[in-house]
């Protein structure tokens, strides 16, 4: 293992979410202020009146708690347009009708998706002369009632959005503050079944009061309406809203980016004790299918949300969705975890070094167990049936909810989880366990960089976790086309008894001329159960083909690194980091001095080069890039294998470039590390200007 530098803090991650959502708002041409600042000056808008007697919101609350009212006994499922359209032109009647049609045609309705919801920007900028909301006639030429009727005609339910403020977040339409009773009645008259109630432009009015007033206004309509509180977790609604709304957002807005999804998961997961039938934690709507994450990442997103009993509101335009997207959203076995009638949110059993184990109790006594790998390398993650909360039993059925296959275990629940992946099992103390094949835990070790032109060793290990023998076990490791991969020890065994393992050593060498970079080997394990059922497992094993820099002096930006992580956007070559996309930086400049060559990083960052014992020194001019307008504070470090060989000390946006040089003789790898100097990583655009190796 290479030494790990703790680079991120929870605070820092939250800031990423804030920064990302700010970026989104900017992209949509809106005002980007921190959520807490999204209020205006107080107005004197008088509150409208409940139809019968005008009561104070607080008094009404304590006298007649509205909830539980039997709604949202399981987390709401459906669709909301926001994550795919924001206020774009695609958000219109055709889209909403199209989604309702697809819910029916593609079986999503049958899978449990029910609500078809509108988000911000459905109304005109101003109310009419009677104070009523007016639908945007370009988007919804036939009005909202007709649209709700259409959705209802499909056997689905219809949802709408407004803000507990004077205007909505996109500033596009009026909010309901001071108009709660009138707006609620208008929604009910249209046939609305679900209201998302946002928090922007709230004029500093107490959140509890605002959300309770709307709860009472909805109740006064007499129509059952699911009430979704969207105040981003600012006022800890989990502590007071079980009696106010059916669900409450726990975080700022999600964006279609891995870091955003993971940081939201981390805030929402510890709130498990507060969730239950009729009152759910809401970590925001799904991004599955929107294109900013891989399918593996989207499967993790969907698995984690289901484990957390989160609302499952599809946030992609299903009219354009791929089959892979449908396959994720329509995984009925994972949905069943989310919708389990016991209504418990999964608990985090373990989290260590990005390896997470979650367990969710289910109504029939089973447990759902998720093994989530936050890291960018495959990781072995494991727990036991006992730790997961299952009763003592001689064996357990393990149902893999993504592969839809059964095995059994004597108690261990473990596997190698791909980078950013999640294994989800339904675990049962089922007496029928002997009818399922034993679970085999297969993994690979020693997959460090492989130098082109040399030979490396990899060990694979396959262990029987079950109580019955695995028969005719055969393992195979395959390389990319042209690579030599040869076993050094046996690759099979006739019988692998319970608890025993098959270890195989392999020699691998990349095809001559292989370009340095990431490659994948495929490790396959094939076996039979005592009853003859055949099981095949495959695992991708990443390897890096590397080559030491050539003799002489080379710029780091002209070499291929082994890995690079960055706090914001990707590391750039010969440019500053710029924004979140590749290639969006500016020419490198520190303290007014331009540099033609270098690496544009952003704290926390770590860039690893393979030097293969061939290099003598590393040198660079380091500093905060001028694009931050003097903001940002960072430290730069150079590591040769496990040893820190140079350090810049704290540098701010006002400092000139500082020369850093280090002897790296004999080192196999050199890591260039940027830390945030302890103050969070806002504006930490860090340049390794003129960075070069002498080899
Ligand atoms: C806020 C909410 C989002 C979305 C937008 C609409 O940011 O948190 O979910 O509804 O407003 O403007």
Boltz pocket constraint, residues with backbone or C-beta under 6 A from the ligand:
constraints:
  - pocket:
      binder: B
      contacts: [[A, 82], [A, 119], [A, 120], [A, 168], [A, 169], [A, 170], [A, 198], [A, 230], [A, 252], [A, 253]]
      max_distance: 6.0
